[in-house]
Amino acid sequence: MDKITLVVGSTRTGSFNQQLADVVRETVGNRAAVAQLDYTDVPFMNQDIEWPTPDAVARVRGELAASDGIWIVTPEYNGLMPALVKNLLDWMSRPMLEGSAATAVAEKPVVMSGAGGRQAAAGSLAECRRLCEFIKMDVAADPVGVAIGKGYGTGVLEVSDDDRARLAAQADALLAAMEGAGD
């Protein structure tokens, strides 16, 4: 069975983006195995510590390299993606082995979604897409943003039927790209 790795850009317990990741998992259903990446122990990117590769970076690279597709679910902080996500992608853009050009994510199918304020994480998602394209990931579909709206008062992300339909289309596109990548 194909494997999708979820990269959630918020570590807050009960975060809106973790709730959105749970909806993503439901949306994918049994069409692929879905695992969430734990990358909170990855240090800040620093070429002084790139070789030998820190254990946490090697572990995360291995998990992403073994994945058939990646789904990034990211909040928006001050109009941009959080440092946690940017740092992970910076590390993943680097070679897996010293002297090699191969990375864990080049040509890897990816989609991105995010829950945010009135702009539905549009700034973060645009920045994330640009970075994923720059590091040669295969962006399989346009990003999907979900507005938090009333969730700010309740702590619960309400995902509309329209949002669910857009997430379903995103899942279909990612799964198709994963199938095409395996040819």
Secondary structure, 3 states (H helix, E strand, C coil): CCEEEEEECCCCCCCHHHHHHHHHHHHHHHHCEEEECCCCCCCCCCHHHCCCCCHHHHHHHHHHHHCCEEEEECCCECCECCHHHHHHHHHHCCCCCCCCCCCCCCCCEEEEEEEECCCCCHHHHHHHHHHHHHCCCEECCCCEEEECCCHHHHCCCCCCHHHHHHHHHHHHHHHHHHHHHCC
